[in-house]
Amino acid sequence: MESTRQPSPPVVLVVEDDPTIREVVQALLESAGNAVLSVPDGSAAVDRVQAGGVDLVVLDLMLPDVNGFELCRRLRAQEQSTYLPIIMLTALNAEADRHAGFAAGADDFITKPFEAADLLDRVDVWLRTRRRLKEQQEVLVRQAELLELASDGIFVRDLASVITYWNAGAVALYGWTKAEAQGRISYELLHTEFPEPLADIEATVFRTGVWKGELIHRRRDDTRLVVASRWALQRDDDGRPLAILELNTDVTEHQRLEAERSERARLEGVLLAARTMEHELNNKLTPTAGYAALLARDPALPPHLRRAASQALEGAQAASRILNRLRQLTSIKEKEWGENVGPTINLDK
């Protein structure tokens, strides 16, 4: 039977210059199932955090090379991908020191001398908090990976319209790299043409959380692009508007095909009308031309009537030639489309 792999214990870094206190804190934390690293000063603490793998820091306020406030600020300045909780150990109990510690980036305080249960409870709470944050971050990373796989152009912009995220689909769609797009104002970069004032669109987003419509953008090569755009409002944990996610699908080719279909439908109507007219007029002209030919040849008619009949015949024949020419022109277009347009229209109805 295969053995189940046990998860690695959380790693706690103890920064304490007093060796006795350092040993006591390390022993307590190890008794609760934690892996413990201990260093005596701030420089060693910075190096150890930079090396990675630390889940929580227990930090003495008074150190030989740097005070705990400054060390806390340094650790926050090199923040890792997942939030690193920092608990300060201090023999000082002044309220001003606590405020200074929180301002420097500390998450919690434990006053010396401390109760072992209090230390272990606080460490456990902050380790669980980090674990939840890490799990949430992993979910966000997986979601971001899915966004990178999308063929649509997806970007996130803050409430000032500054682009903060630009997926691979946006790179392919617009031509700007992530580095070139991030930090730019979206509507300036894309030369966006809105169907209504931007303020009205954003008011709809803030009110309903979403907006859909067509926008006109410009690619990096300045070619025109029509997109079906969907906006979604992102909020923070307190419900305050945080950013807007835009998902844009290229519909330029779709619109071109729609325009072509509309134009073809219009031309089909014209061709159908022309063919119908030719058909109906030829039907009417045929007996007219026949009777005119007979009258022109009738010796019993006076000369001036035979001349009138000949002129009527010539007129009917000229009209027929014009109609035949119209038919030839419509046939050319029908051959381009591969088939006849359709039946003629019954003008008698």
C-alpha atoms as one frame of an Amber mdcrd trajectory, in Angstrom:
protein
   0.000   0.000   0.000   1.296   3.422  -0.913   1.940   5.745   2.004   0.027
   9.024   2.070   2.377  11.965   1.823   2.029  14.222   4.843   1.904  17.998
   4.204   5.006  19.920   5.203   4.690  21.757   8.518   4.523  25.566   8.385
   7.864  27.329   8.786   8.154  30.020  11.469  11.167  32.336  11.597  12.057
  33.523  15.115  14.163  36.707  15.221  15.423  37.132  18.798  18.860  38.222
  20.063  18.427  36.721  23.542  19.469  33.040  23.173  17.382  31.844  26.114
  14.157  33.450  24.878  14.972  32.248  21.360  15.285  28.650  22.575  12.053
  28.850  24.590  10.050  30.282  21.691  11.519  27.711  19.295  10.676  24.821
  21.653   7.085  26.031  22.106   6.508  26.429  18.394   8.032  23.044  17.594
   5.823  21.412  20.217   2.814  22.655  18.233   4.057  20.951  15.054   5.777
  23.888  13.404   9.163  23.876  11.717  11.241  26.648  13.285  14.187  28.666
  12.026  15.881  31.089  14.397  18.284  33.985  13.829  19.787  36.500  16.285
  19.639  39.755  14.277  17.915  41.717  11.543  20.434  41.122   8.762  20.167
  37.351   9.120  16.380  37.666   9.182  16.307  39.600   5.879  18.584  37.032
   4.233  16.455  34.136   5.471  13.179  35.650   4.287  14.730  36.435   0.900
  15.717  32.761   0.590  12.006  31.878   0.705   9.965  29.213   2.455   9.045
  31.253   5.551   5.349  31.275   6.488   5.415  33.569   9.526   7.896  35.778
  11.405   8.037  36.194  15.186  10.131  39.329  15.615  11.728  40.872  18.703
  11.393  44.638  18.831  14.877  45.286  20.262  17.670  43.813  18.107  21.404
  44.544  18.134  21.764  45.807  14.535  18.326  47.302  13.759  15.142  47.914
  15.715  12.111  45.776  15.007  10.144  48.619  13.390  12.798  49.175  10.724
  13.234  45.437  10.149   9.465  45.080   9.710   9.509  47.824   7.071  12.376
  46.076   5.238  10.522  42.782   5.209   7.379  44.442   3.897   9.433  46.166
   1.179  10.477  42.767  -0.189   6.972  41.315   0.131   6.568  37.834  -1.251
   3.821  36.659  -3.580   1.762  35.462  -0.596   1.282  37.731   2.403   3.821
  37.114   5.201   2.370  37.610   8.727   4.655  39.318  11.263   4.143  39.078
  15.041   6.217  41.372  17.250   7.590  40.311  20.612   8.255  43.246  22.914
   8.960  44.004  26.538   7.539  47.501  25.937   3.871  47.958  26.670   3.350
  51.572  25.566   0.422  52.249  23.237   2.660  54.425  21.051   4.940  51.430
  20.398   1.989  49.353  19.244   0.835  52.078  16.861   4.381  52.395  15.503
   4.556  48.638  14.987   1.276  48.466  13.115   2.351  51.429  10.986   5.573
  49.573  10.129   3.583  46.554   8.922   3.248  44.281  11.969   0.087  42.180
  12.203   0.059  41.397  15.914   1.860  42.038  19.229   2.824  39.755  22.106
   4.135  41.368  25.270   6.929  39.773  27.287   6.587  37.901  29.524   3.977
  36.003  27.543   1.705  33.062  28.162   2.683  30.018  26.080  -0.956  29.405
  25.082  -1.328  33.018  23.937   1.783  32.772  21.742   0.675  29.476  20.186
  -2.906  30.684  19.613  -1.789  33.846  17.824   0.747  31.976  15.701  -1.900
  29.398  14.765  -4.423  32.108  13.785  -1.955  33.886  11.516  -0.696  30.667
   9.946  -4.272  29.698   9.099  -4.839  33.185   7.689  -1.776  32.853   5.464
  -2.909  29.400   4.350  -6.331  30.763   3.316  -4.705  33.658   1.484  -2.396
  31.243  -0.304  -5.323  29.056  -1.355  -7.219  32.086  -2.625  -4.147  33.221
  -4.541  -3.804  29.793  -6.152  -7.425  30.067  -7.327  -6.717  33.514  -8.779
  -3.608  32.182 -10.522  -5.626  29.366 -12.105  -8.257  31.865 -13.219  -5.556
  34.092 -14.682  -4.139  31.107 -16.560  -7.588  30.489 -18.059  -7.781  34.143
 -19.105  -4.425  33.726 -20.826  -5.858  30.841 -22.856  -8.819  32.904 -24.085
  -8.652  34.093 -27.692 -10.658  37.219 -26.843  -8.887  40.403 -25.845  -9.262
  40.672 -22.071  -7.865  43.455 -19.918  -8.502  44.940 -16.488  -8.369  48.668
 -15.844  -8.671  50.613 -12.626 -11.275  53.303 -12.033  -9.006  55.860 -13.722
  -9.001  53.644 -16.868  -5.327  52.680 -16.359  -4.677  49.143 -17.659  -3.446
  46.782 -14.913  -3.836  43.425 -16.698  -3.499  42.564 -20.418  -3.946  38.951
 -21.521  -2.301  37.089 -24.404  -5.520  37.406 -26.424  -5.273  41.201 -26.160
  -1.657  41.043 -27.346  -2.758  39.074 -30.431  -5.836  41.230 -31.060  -4.330
  44.684 -30.672  -0.592  44.216 -31.200   0.707  45.827 -27.992   2.707  43.681
 -25.565   1.789  43.426 -21.893   4.620  45.781 -20.926   3.520  48.335 -23.514
  -0.175  48.232 -22.580  -0.061  48.038 -18.784   0.038  51.473 -17.207  -1.622
  53.139 -20.229  -5.098  54.683 -20.250  -7.223  52.197 -22.182  -9.327  54.531
 -24.308  -6.257  56.591 -25.258  -4.219  53.531 -26.219  -7.036  52.044 -28.314
  -8.503  55.344 -29.608 -11.884  54.035 -28.502 -15.034  55.315 -30.200 -17.974
  54.884 -27.816 -21.649  54.533 -28.854 -22.565  56.881 -25.992 -20.627  59.098
 -23.571 -18.108  57.163 -21.478 -19.516  58.701 -18.289 -22.953  57.243 -19.091
 -21.489  53.797 -19.788 -19.515  53.790 -16.531 -22.590  54.969 -14.633 -24.417
  51.886 -15.974 -21.520  49.639 -14.902 -21.462  51.070 -11.372 -25.249  50.743
 -11.114 -25.759  47.268 -12.616 -22.266  45.752 -12.555 -22.195  45.075 -16.333
 -22.374  46.726 -19.770 -22.527  45.305 -23.300 -22.153  47.069 -26.621 -20.049
  47.584 -29.728 -16.895  49.698 -29.674 -14.490  50.822 -32.364 -10.801  50.412
 -31.519  -7.528  50.971 -33.330  -4.795  48.358 -33.438  -1.134  49.155 -33.048
  -0.846  49.270 -36.871  -3.750  51.799 -36.859  -6.198  49.438 -38.556  -9.832
  49.838 -37.537 -11.362  47.154 -35.340 -15.002  46.642 -34.350 -15.451  44.668
 -31.126 -18.376  43.269 -29.175 -17.419  44.510 -25.716 -18.582  43.187 -22.328
 -17.657  45.041 -19.141 -17.856  43.647 -15.600 -17.303  45.605 -12.397 -14.935
  44.129  -9.814 -15.448  45.042  -6.156 -13.301  44.656  -3.049 -14.307  42.662
   0.042 -16.273  45.658   1.348 -18.251  46.048  -1.869 -16.437  49.153  -3.087
 -15.767  49.449  -6.865 -12.210  48.349  -7.532 -11.677  47.801 -11.263 -13.423
  47.025 -14.557 -12.756  43.879 -16.594 -13.272  44.253 -20.345 -13.719  41.286
 -22.695 -13.579  42.259 -26.374 -14.426  39.993 -29.332 -13.437  41.005 -32.855
 -16.606  41.301 -34.977 -15.048  43.315 -37.833 -15.237  40.415 -40.302 -18.734
  39.533 -39.133 -19.899  43.081 -39.834 -18.237  43.030 -43.265 -20.052  39.811
 -44.163 -23.317  41.247 -42.886 -22.806  44.336 -45.056 -22.085  42.127 -48.061
 -25.230  40.070 -47.423 -27.291  43.236 -47.142 -25.856  44.624 -50.381 -26.463
  41.339 -52.172 -30.052  41.299 -50.987 -30.499  44.822 -52.332 -28.949  43.904
 -55.697 -31.028  40.747 -55.872 -34.117  42.909 -55.589 -32.912  45.147 -58.404
 -32.048  42.173 -60.635 -35.349  40.502 -59.919 -37.228  43.677 -60.825 -35.188
  44.102 -64.026 -35.788  40.518 -65.142 -39.480  40.814 -64.371 -39.754  44.015
 -66.384 -37.957  42.404 -69.332 -40.218  39.394 -69.212 -43.454  41.369 -68.983
 -42.526  44.032 -71.536 -41.302  41.468 -74.062 -44.622  39.685 -73.690 -46.432
  42.939 -74.424 -44.132  44.001 -77.260 -44.282  40.675 -79.141 -47.898  40.999
 -80.399 -47.417  44.723 -80.987 -44.394  44.083 -83.208 -46.206  41.242 -85.019
 -49.264  43.325 -85.853 -47.105  46.266 -86.915 -45.169  43.991 -89.316 -48.413
  42.723 -90.847 -49.811  46.224 -91.288 -46.591  47.481 -92.848 -46.848  44.783
 -95.523 -50.594  45.255 -96.236 -50.887  46.786 -99.742 -54.461  47.766 -99.087
 -53.418  50.346 -96.488 -52.629  53.898 -97.541 -48.885  54.649 -97.719 -48.900
  56.958 -94.683 -50.431  54.176 -92.494 -47.911  51.598 -93.734 -45.125  54.076
 -92.798 -46.691  54.523 -89.352 -46.846  50.750 -88.956 -43.162  50.458 -89.972
 -42.181  53.105 -87.415 -44.143  51.271 -84.716 -42.362  48.057 -85.639 -38.947
  49.732 -85.441 -39.832  51.193 -82.048 -40.908  47.811 -80.709 -37.730  46.182
 -82.048 -35.556  48.932 -80.430 -37.317  48.470 -77.114 -36.748  44.714 -77.345
 -33.017  45.248 -77.984 -32.764  47.480 -74.899 -34.496  44.850 -72.802 -32.184
  42.156 -74.151 -29.177  44.273 -73.197 -30.601  44.675 -69.687 -31.040  40.911
 -69.543 -27.387  40.354 -70.509 -26.228  42.670 -67.723 -28.328  40.895 -65.095
 -27.142  37.495 -66.351 -23.512  38.489 -65.716 -24.251  39.155 -62.025 -26.307
  35.961 -61.723 -23.372  33.938 -63.069 -21.096  35.524 -60.430 -23.484  34.242
 -57.735 -23.670  30.810 -59.319 -27.426  30.620 -59.795 -30.468  32.559 -60.860
 -31.778  35.088 -58.407 -35.264  33.683 -58.318 -38.602  33.713 -60.113 -40.031
  36.819 -61.680 -42.590  39.014 -59.985 -46.207  38.786 -61.189 -46.941  42.405
 -62.057 -50.584  41.640 -62.800 -51.287  41.087 -59.086
